[in-house]
Amino acid sequence: MAKKTVVVGSSVGLHARPAATVAAAAGEYDDEITIALADGDPVDASSVLLIMTLGAEHGSEVTVESDNAEAVDAIAALIEKDLDA
C-alpha cells in the first residue's frame, strides 16, 4: 500500500472546486484511493461530497493512500496545489 502525507495548498481548503478536481482525477484510476486527515477516517477520493466532509482547510495535513503508487503521487500533487486560484 502506497501512502503519502501532504499539506493542503488551496486557500479554501478541500472545498467544492478543489474537491471536484481531486475527485475527477481519482476517478480516472481503477484502484481505490483514499484521503484522510491525521486523526480521521479515510474517505473515497473519487467522491466530491466525501472529500468535503473531511473539513480539510488550507495547511491541513492529509494522507493519500492506495495500492497504486502512481495514483497516490498524482492525487497528492493535486492536493498540494492551490486549486482554487
C-alpha positions, 0 to 999 in steps of 0.5 A: 500500500502506497501512502503519502502525507501532504499539506493542503495548498488551496486557500479554501481548503478541500472545498467544492472546486478543489474537491471536484478536481481531486475527485475527477482525477481519482476517478480516472484510476481503477484502484481505490484511493483514499484521503484522510486527515491525521486523526480521521477516517479515510474517505473515497477520493473519487467522491466530491461530497466525501472529500468535503466532509473531511473539513480539510482547510488550507495547511491541513495535513492529509494522507493519500493512500492506495495500492497504486503508487502512481495514483497516490503521487498524482492525487497528492500533487493535486492536493498540494496545489492551490486549486482554487486560484 
